[in-house]
Amino acid sequence: MEKKESEKKLGVWMDHAQAYFIKYYENGNRTRVKTINNPHHGDARGHRQGEKMEHNKEQQDQKAYFKSLTNEMMTYDEILLFGPTDAKVELLNKLREDPHFDQKEIHVQQADKMTDNQQQAFVFDFFSPNKKTNEGEQ
């Protein structure tokens, strides 16, 4: 069964610790396709290292985390970043620096911690054609 090549839409619930990728299909179905964890978040090893060294390691890990997220998003046309922290805005700023994302529609929405079902419903509600028809483009 061959899928129709239409606009590919992705919702990403994220914070500084992890990101959940939820693909939205034109028929309204949505499914979590991937989880990416920040390798540094929650790591207590650094308490023995110097503060500056730990800060540099944290920045490197954050950069690697955002790079992993960016690589996963490359093939999508429209992306919704949502979550409870400012990690989504930090990632948005990185995406704006990347010419691969110049032609992509990227949206940012504030959201609380959510269950898997709540995340999928949020993505469905955002990308639902009825919503865009009724409210217009965001």
Sequence and secondary structure as in RCSB ss.txt:
>XXXX:A:sequence
MEKKESEKKLGVWMDHAQAYFIKYYENGNRTRVKTINNPHHGDARGHRQGEKMEHNKEQQDQKAYFKSLTNEMMT
YDEILLFGPTDAKVELLNKLREDPHFDQKEIHVQQADKMTDNQQQAFVFDFFSPNKKTNEGEQ
>XXXX:A:secstr
        EEEEEE SSEEEEEEE TTS EEEEEEEE SSTT  GGGGS HHHHHHHHHHHHHHHHHHHHHHHTT
 SEEEEEESSTHHHHHHHHHHH GGGTTSEEEEEE     HHHHHHHHHHHH HHHHHHH   
